[in-house]
Amino acid sequence: MENLIQIAKRSQEESKPFPEAEGTIKVNESVGQAAFYYEKLRNSLDWQDEHLFLKNAIKRILKRRVYLKMRQSDNARVILRELVWAKYFKNETIPLSYVDEVATILRKYNFLRKFVKSNQNSTQITEIVLGLAACEIERFLRPSTAQQEFLEITTNCIAGNLHIAETEIESGELSRKLHIGVARELFKFDLDQLRFDLVKNFYPRWPIISKAEAEEFGKNFDQNLKWMTRQIFDPSSYRLQRYARRHIPAFRIIWEIIGQRYDGHEVLRDEETLESAAQGIIRRRNKQIYSRVMRSIVRGIIFILLTKIILALIVEYPFELHYLGAVNYTALSVNVLLPPLLMLIIGLFIRVPGHKNTQILIRQVEEIVLRGKYEQAPVLTLKHKRSRAYLLFNILHFLSSVAILILVTWGLIALQFNLVSIVLFFFFVSLVSFLAFRIAAIAKELEVRRRDETVIIGIFNFIFLPFVYIGKVLSEQWSNYNVTLWFWDFIIEAPFKTIMSVFESWLVFVREKREDFE
């Protein structure tokens, strides 16, 4: 309880604006407006959760400047200006002194890259190191000490109620893997953020490590990366995450309460005040979740349409015209229109949890905060032994999935789809199916009481599950092999941002000239 109150105070401190300073980062509002709309369009091209926008924007700026071999000494200033342009931060709020602070962070990672001894290719090394740098810069600009402490409390609370045979896993290993599962579920950490948290297992004072420590980390890079990969992708981490998922909604509401400007002693000790606060937050969160679902559907439709149209223009249309002598406009239309239409239809079936779920959730919050009680959990087996019935069902599921894919392929051939059109059809329908699955998961963030599925939903899931599996694989590899994103970041964004910078400088010059005559 005392820890929660202290975290509440710290959260309020961290939510305060930047400290006042004589000099701040100032950009031209007109240029900033153009950059803002560009950023919204760019984020629609790459499917990602909204809370990752800032970190990914920092990483994207760094990658562009590193790969295009731009002057590295300007990186800190450019990052902060572009973040203000894109309205991640308000104009004239970031102190100019932050340029030196960010530059110090970047020097550490540039130094680290020089000492990396690895069998990985240079592109992968750069990707990992820049991801760590982006995480540290984000946490400097938006401190997350309270979030990290609450993550530890949640992990410890769940761990204290978790019963696992001691022979299955060592306690320290269990704590780390449960931490990973809770971080994924509670705050939706991505791979960069999980790696950044795990790096602090090697060096707890990572933000201020010495040059010798950075050199040591670089020399042991492969060994460290292998250990982090094993922790993150171990099946037991995902099994612990699935277990934690059922208990996370109550902690989400507690975190929201902590983030509000309440008196921690009052709201966390008085039942009536706590219930009122929890009810208000759940009501507001449900509205926000619905809005996020709608925004995600719109972003998904834009993402699919833009990507599909670009691929149609550079792959499908030229291929059919050159090799087949004619364009199959039926196949082209189906591939362009069906995926976004499918996304829209799926979105109509997504619902947020109802009143009964709200009442159960409020009771759970009260039990945890006021009475220190927590739902008793059964013994969890990490090394789960599959029964013969499960193996049989798995085989039947595999065969039925193959049959569905064969039937769909046969139908496309009947419609005179060529090989390229069929590949693109499976690519986009699978991607849409997985994205729709992810969007539906957003609506279940506060769900503690599972709803019964209708027959229609069951049939729908059965048909589209093979596409969801394919879409998951494609989504995981999307950023690595997405030609559209590469084209957008290096062929469009690089000159666009350069032109904007020159144009902003020109406006400043013109204003100074005009002032000479005033």
C-alpha positions in Angstrom: 0.0 0.0 0.0 2.8 2.4 0.9 4.6 1.5 -2.3 1.5 2.3 -4.3 1.1 5.7 -2.6 4.7 6.5 -3.3 4.3 5.5 -6.9 1.2 7.7 -7.2 3.3 10.7 -6.0 6.1 9.9 -8.3 3.7 9.4 -11.3 2.3 12.9 -10.7 5.8 14.3 -10.5 6.8 12.6 -13.8 3.6 13.9 -15.5 4.5 17.5 -14.9 5.8 19.5 -18.0 9.4 20.1 -18.8 11.3 22.4 -16.4 11.2 26.0 -17.3 14.3 27.2 -19.2 15.5 30.3 -20.9 16.0 28.6 -24.2 13.7 26.0 -25.7 13.3 24.0 -29.0 11.3 26.3 -31.3 10.0 25.3 -34.7 7.9 27.0 -37.4 4.2 26.1 -36.8 3.4 25.8 -40.5 6.3 23.4 -41.1 5.3 21.6 -38.0 1.8 21.1 -39.3 3.1 19.5 -42.5 5.4 17.2 -40.5 2.5 16.3 -38.2 0.3 15.1 -41.1 3.2 13.3 -42.6 3.8 11.5 -39.3 0.2 10.4 -39.1 0.4 9.0 -42.7 3.7 7.3 -42.0 2.3 5.6 -38.9 -0.6 4.3 -41.0 1.9 2.5 -43.2 3.5 0.5 -40.4 1.2 -1.5 -38.1 2.2 -0.7 -34.5 0.5 0.1 -31.2 0.0 3.8 -30.5 2.1 3.8 -27.4 5.1 2.8 -29.6 4.8 5.8 -31.9 7.4 8.0 -30.0 10.0 5.3 -29.5 9.7 4.1 -33.1 9.9 7.7 -34.5 13.2 8.2 -32.6 14.5 4.9 -33.9 13.4 5.8 -37.5 15.2 9.2 -37.4 18.4 7.5 -36.1 18.3 4.8 -38.8 17.8 7.3 -41.5 20.7 9.4 -40.4 23.0 6.4 -39.8 22.3 4.6 -43.1 22.4 7.8 -45.2 25.7 8.6 -43.4 24.5 12.1 -42.3 26.5 14.2 -39.8 26.2 12.3 -36.5 27.0 15.4 -34.4 23.6 16.9 -35.4 21.6 13.8 -34.4 20.4 15.0 -31.0 19.3 18.4 -32.3 17.6 16.9 -35.3 15.7 14.3 -33.2 14.3 16.9 -30.8 13.3 19.2 -33.7 11.6 16.5 -35.7 9.7 15.3 -32.6 8.4 18.8 -32.0 7.6 19.1 -35.7 5.5 15.9 -35.5 3.8 17.2 -32.3 5.0 14.5 -30.0 5.9 17.4 -27.8 4.5 21.0 -27.7 6.5 23.8 -29.4 8.8 25.8 -27.2 8.6 23.3 -24.2 11.7 21.2 -24.6 14.7 23.0 -23.0 17.7 23.5 -25.3 19.9 21.9 -22.6 18.2 18.6 -23.6 20.2 18.6 -26.9 23.4 18.0 -24.9 21.7 15.3 -22.7 20.4 13.4 -25.8 23.8 13.8 -27.5 25.5 12.2 -24.4 23.1 9.2 -24.7 23.9 8.9 -28.5 27.7 9.1 -27.9 27.4 6.1 -25.5 25.7 4.0 -28.2 28.0 5.1 -31.0 30.9 4.1 -28.7 29.1 0.8 -28.0 28.7 0.0 -31.8 32.4 0.4 -32.4 33.3 -2.3 -29.9 30.6 -4.9 -30.9 32.2 -8.2 -31.6 29.5 -10.3 -33.2 28.7 -12.9 -35.8 25.5 -11.0 -36.7 25.5 -8.9 -39.8 26.1 -5.2 -39.4 22.5 -4.3 -40.3 21.1 -6.4 -37.4 23.7 -5.0 -35.0 22.7 -1.5 -35.9 19.0 -2.3 -35.6 19.5 -3.7 -32.1 21.7 -0.9 -30.8 19.5 1.9 -32.3 16.5 0.2 -30.7 18.2 0.4 -27.3 19.2 4.0 -27.9 15.6 4.9 -28.9 14.3 3.4 -25.7 16.7 5.3 -23.5 16.0 8.6 -25.3 12.2 8.0 -24.9 12.6 7.3 -21.2 14.7 10.4 -20.8 12.1 12.6 -22.5 9.2 10.8 -20.9 10.4 9.4 -17.5 8.9 6.1 -16.6 10.3 5.4 -13.1 6.7 5.0 -11.7 5.8 2.7 -14.5 8.8 0.5 -13.9 8.1 0.3 -10.1 4.4 -0.5 -10.7 5.5 -3.2 -13.2 7.7 -4.7 -10.4 4.8 -4.6 -7.9 2.4 -6.3 -10.3 5.0 -9.0 -11.1 5.7 -9.6 -7.4 2.0 -9.7 -6.6 1.3 -12.3 -9.4 4.4 -14.3 -8.5 3.4 -14.5 -4.9 0.2 -16.2 -5.9 1.8 -18.5 -8.5 2.4 -22.1 -7.7 5.0 -23.9 -9.8 6.9 -27.0 -9.0 10.4 -26.0 -7.8 12.0 -28.6 -10.1 10.6 -26.8 -13.2 12.4 -23.5 -13.0 14.8 -21.6 -10.8 13.2 -18.7 -8.8 15.4 -16.0 -10.4 14.6 -17.3 -13.9 10.9 -17.5 -13.0 10.9 -13.9 -11.8 12.6 -12.6 -15.1 10.3 -14.5 -17.4 7.2 -13.5 -15.4 8.4 -9.9 -15.6 8.7 -10.2 -19.4 5.1 -11.7 -19.6 3.6 -9.0 -17.4 5.5 -6.2 -19.3 4.1 -7.6 -22.6 0.6 -7.7 -21.2 0.4 -4.7 -18.9 2.3 -2.1 -20.8 2.6 -3.8 -24.2 6.4 -3.7 -24.4 7.9 -4.5 -27.8 11.1 -6.3 -28.5 13.3 -3.2 -28.2 11.8 -2.3 -24.8 12.1 -5.9 -23.5 15.8 -5.9 -24.5 16.4 -2.6 -22.9 14.9 -3.8 -19.6 17.0 -7.0 -19.8 20.2 -5.1 -20.5 19.9 -3.7 -17.0 20.3 -7.3 -15.7 23.9 -7.0 -16.8 24.4 -3.4 -15.8 21.8 -2.1 -13.3 23.2 1.4 -13.7 23.1 1.2 -17.5 22.3 4.9 -18.2 25.5 6.0 -16.6 27.8 3.1 -17.4 31.5 3.7 -17.9 33.4 3.3 -21.2 35.0 0.1 -19.9 31.5 -1.4 -19.2 30.3 -0.4 -22.7 33.3 -1.9 -24.3 32.8 -5.1 -22.2 29.1 -5.3 -23.3 30.2 -4.9 -27.0 32.8 -7.6 -26.7 30.2 -10.0 -25.2 27.5 -8.9 -27.6 26.6 -12.3 -29.1 26.5 -14.0 -25.7 24.3 -11.2 -24.2 22.0 -11.2 -27.2 21.6 -15.0 -27.1 20.7 -14.8 -23.4 18.2 -12.0 -24.0 16.6 -13.9 -26.9 16.3 -17.0 -24.8 14.5 -15.1 -22.0 12.1 -13.3 -24.4 11.1 -16.1 -26.7 11.2 -19.1 -24.3 7.8 -20.9 -24.4 7.5 -20.6 -20.6 7.6 -16.8 -21.0 4.5 -16.9 -23.2 2.8 -19.4 -20.9 3.4 -17.1 -17.9 2.1 -14.2 -20.0 -1.1 -16.1 -20.8 -1.5 -16.8 -17.1 -1.0 -13.2 -16.2 -3.4 -12.0 -18.8 -6.4 -13.1 -16.7 -5.2 -10.9 -13.7 -3.9 -7.9 -15.5 -7.1 -5.8 -16.0 -7.4 -5.1 -12.3 -3.8 -3.9 -12.2 -4.5 -1.7 -15.3 -7.3 0.1 -13.4 -5.0 0.5 -10.3 -2.3 2.0 -12.6 -4.9 4.4 -14.1 -6.0 5.4 -10.6 -2.3 6.1 -9.6 -1.9 8.2 -12.7 -4.8 10.4 -11.8 -4.2 13.5 -9.7 -5.9 12.0 -6.6 -4.7 12.1 -3.0 -3.0 8.7 -2.8 -3.8 8.3 0.9 -7.5 9.0 0.3 -8.3 7.1 -2.9 -6.2 4.0 -2.0 -7.6 3.7 1.6 -11.3 4.6 1.3 -13.6 2.0 -0.2 -16.2 4.4 -1.5 -13.7 6.8 -3.1 -11.8 3.8 -4.6 -15.0 2.4 -6.1 -16.1 5.7 -7.5 -12.6 6.3 -9.0 -12.5 2.7 -10.5 -16.0 3.0 -11.9 -15.2 6.3 -13.6 -11.9 5.0 -15.0 -13.5 1.8 -16.3 -16.3 3.9 -18.0 -13.7 6.2 -19.5 -11.4 3.4 -20.5 -14.2 1.6 -22.3 -14.9 4.7 -24.3 -11.2 5.1 -25.1 -10.9 1.4 -26.0 -13.8 1.7 -28.4 -12.2 4.8 -30.0 -8.9 3.0 -30.2 -10.6 0.1 -32.0 -12.2 2.4 -34.5 -9.0 4.3 -35.1 -7.1 1.0 -35.5 -9.7 -0.2 -38.0 -9.3 3.1 -40.0 -5.5 2.9 -39.7 -5.6 -0.8 -40.8 -7.8 0.1 -43.9 -5.4 2.9 -44.8 -2.4 0.7 -44.3 -3.8 -2.1 -46.4 -5.1 0.2 -49.2 -1.8 2.2 -49.5 0.4 -0.9 -49.4 -1.8 -2.8 -51.8 -2.1 0.0 -54.3 1.7 0.6 -54.2 2.4 -3.2 -54.7 -0.3 -3.3 -57.5 1.4 -0.5 -59.3 5.0 -1.8 -59.0 4.4 -5.6 -59.1 1.0 -7.0 -60.1 0.0 -4.6 -62.9 3.4 -4.6 -64.7 3.7 -8.4 -64.3 0.3 -9.1 -65.9 0.9 -6.5 -68.6 4.4 -7.7 -69.5 4.1 -11.5 -69.1 0.4 -12.2 -69.6 -0.4 -9.5 -72.2 -3.5 -8.3 -70.3 -4.6 -7.2 -66.9 -7.1 -9.3 -65.0 -9.1 -6.4 -63.5 -11.4 -8.7 -61.6 -8.4 -10.2 -59.7 -6.9 -6.7 -59.3 -10.2 -5.3 -57.9 -10.7 -8.2 -55.5 -7.2 -7.8 -54.1 -7.6 -4.1 -53.7 -11.1 -4.0 -52.2 -11.6 -7.2 -50.3 -9.0 -6.8 -47.6 -10.2 -3.4 -46.4 -13.8 -4.5 -46.7 -13.0 -7.6 -44.6 -11.3 -5.4 -42.0 -14.5 -3.2 -41.8 -16.8 -6.2 -41.5 -14.7 -7.7 -38.7 -14.7 -4.4 -36.9 -18.5 -4.4 -36.7 -18.4 -7.6 -34.6 -15.9 -6.2 -32.0 -17.5 -5.3 -28.7 -16.1 -3.9 -25.4 -16.9 -5.7 -22.1 -20.3 -5.0 -20.5 -21.8 -4.1 -17.1 -21.2 -7.5 -15.4 -17.5 -7.4 -16.4 -17.3 -3.9 -14.8 -18.7 -5.1 -11.5 -16.3 -8.0 -11.3 -13.4 -5.8 -12.1 -14.3 -3.3 -9.4 -14.5 -6.1 -6.9 -11.0 -7.4 -7.9 -9.5 -3.9 -7.6 -11.0 -3.5 -4.1 -9.8 -6.9 -3.0 -6.2 -6.2 -4.1 -6.0 -2.6 -2.8 -8.1 -2.6 0.3 -7.9 -6.1 1.6 -4.6 -7.3 0.2 -6.3 -10.4 -1.2 -5.7 -12.0 -4.5 -7.5 -14.7 -6.4 -6.0 -18.1 -5.5 -4.4 -19.7 -8.6 -4.1 -23.4 -9.4 -0.7 -25.0 -9.8 0.7 -23.9 -13.1 2.7 -26.4 -15.1 5.3 -24.8 -17.4 6.4 -28.0 -19.0 2.9 -28.9 -20.1 2.4 -32.5 -21.2 -0.1 -32.8 -24.1 -2.7 -35.5 -23.9 -3.4 -37.9 -26.8 -6.7 -36.2 -27.4 -4.9 -32.8 -27.8 -2.4 -34.3 -30.3 -5.3 -35.8 -32.3 -7.2 -32.4 -32.3 -3.9 -30.7 -33.4 -3.6 -33.1 -36.4 -7.3 -32.5 -37.3 -6.8 -28.8 -37.0 -3.7 -28.9 -39.2 -5.5 -31.0 -41.9 -8.6 -28.7 -41.8 -6.4 -25.6 -42.2 -4.7 -27.1 -45.2 -8.0 -28.0 -46.7 -9.3 -24.4 -46.2 -6.2 -23.0 -47.9 -6.5 -25.5 -50.8 -10.2 -24.7 -51.3 -9.5 -20.9 -51.4 -6.7 -21.5 -53.9 -9.0 -23.6 -56.1 -11.6 -20.8 -56.0 -9.1 -18.1 -57.0 -7.8 -20.3 -59.9 -11.5 -20.6 -61.0 -11.7 -16.8 -61.1 -8.5 -16.8 -63.3 -6.2 -15.4 -60.7 -2.5 -15.8 -61.8 0.3 -16.8 -59.4 1.2 -13.2 -58.4 -2.5 -12.4 -57.7 -2.9 -15.5 -55.6 0.2 -14.8 -53.6 -0.9 -11.2 -53.0 -4.5 -12.3 -52.1 -3.1 -14.7 -49.4 -0.6 -12.0 -48.2 -3.2 -9.3 -47.6 -6.1 -11.5 -46.4 -3.7 -13.1 -43.9 -2.4 -9.7 -42.8 -5.9 -8.4 -42.4 -6.9 -11.5 -40.4 -4.0 -11.0 -38.0 -4.5 -7.3 -37.6 -8.2 -7.8 -36.9 -7.2 -10.4 -34.3 -4.9 -7.8 -32.7 -7.7 -5.1 -32.8 -10.1 -7.5 -31.2 -7.5 -8.0 -28.4 -7.6 -4.3 -27.7 -11.3 -4.6 -26.9 -10.5 -7.3 -24.4 -8.0 -5.3 -22.4 -10.4 -5.0 -19.4 -12.1 -8.3 -19.9 -12.1 -10.5 -16.8 -15.2 -12.5 -17.6 -15.0 -14.4 -20.9 -18.1 -14.1 -23.1 -19.6 -17.2 -24.8 -18.9 -17.2 -28.5 -21.8 -17.6 -30.9 -21.9 -20.3 -33.6 -21.3 -17.6 -36.3 -18.2 -16.3 -34.5 -17.0 -20.0 -34.0 -17.3 -20.7 -37.7 -15.7 -17.4 -38.6 -12.7 -18.2 -36.3 -12.4 -21.7 -37.7 -12.2 -20.4 -41.3 -9.9 -17.6 -40.7 -7.5 -19.2 -38.1 -5.1 -20.5 -40.9 -4.9 -16.9 -42.3 -4.2 -15.6 -38.8 -1.3 -17.9 -38.4 0.1 -16.9 -41.8 -0.5 -13.2 -40.9 1.3 -13.5 -37.6 4.5 -14.8 -39.4 4.2 -12.0 -42.0 3.6 -9.4 -39.4 6.7 -10.4 -37.4 8.9 -10.2 -40.6 7.1 -7.1 -42.0 9.4 -4.4 -40.8 12.5 -6.3 -41.9 11.3 -7.0 -45.5 8.7 -4.2 -46.1 9.9 -2.6 -49.3 7.2 0.0 -49.0 8.5 1.2 -45.7 12.1 1.2 -46.9 11.0 3.3 -50.0 9.0 5.6 -47.8 11.7 6.2 -45.2 14.7 6.7 -47.5 13.3 7.8 -50.8 10.4 10.0 -49.5 11.1 10.9 -45.9 14.8 11.8 -46.2 14.3 14.5 -48.9 11.0 15.6 -47.4 12.6 16.3 -44.0 15.6 18.0 -45.7 13.3 20.3 -47.7 11.3 21.1 -44.6 14.5 22.0 -42.7 15.8 24.2 -45.5 12.3 25.8 -45.9 12.2 26.6 -42.1 15.7 28.1 -42.3 14.6 30.2 -45.3 11.5 31.5 -43.3 13.8 32.5 -40.5 16.1 34.3 -42.9 13.2 36.2 -44.6 11.8 37.2 -41.2 15.2 38.6 -40.2 15.5 40.5 -43.5 12.0 41.9 -43.0 12.8 43.0 -39.4 15.7 45.1 -40.8 13.2 47.4 -42.5 10.9 47.7 -39.4 
